[in-house]
Amino acid sequence: MPEQRTLAPYGRRRAGVSATRKVGAYVVLSALDPSGPVHPRPGQFYMLSSVDRWGGGQDERPYLPRAFSFAQARRVEGGVELDFLLEDVGPGTRRLAELARGDGLWLTGPLGIGFDPGGLGRALLVGG
């Protein structure tokens, strides 16, 4: 059986927010990861937290990074650009939704065991 995991570099690494855009009630957060793996597998996820204003303030929230599957990964000059689809539903996702181009983002990942879409072309994964 082929390996279904793209291994993450050890520890967290700093990425830069390259773009944000609203899509209905959601925000697509794009980040340039200069040293992460180029081919994360469908089903793998990343732990995200902002470089600034994370782990302090009112009641020390947000404190723990938030887990997000990537929506898309593209090889670009300087690394891999990752898209994450998020909704502002609490202190962690609110802080991530507030990020703008040029802000810092801590990434850990990709984590977990991915899957192979079976050569069916583009796959759509829907969760709730």
Buried (B, 14 or more C-beta within 10 A) or exposed (E): EEEBBBEBBEEBBEBBBBEBEEEEEBBBBBBBBEEBBEEBBBBBBBBBBBBEEBEEEEEEBBEEBBBBBBBEBEEBEEBBBBBBBBEBEEBBBBBBBEBEEEBBBBBBBBBBEBEEBEEEEEEEEEEE
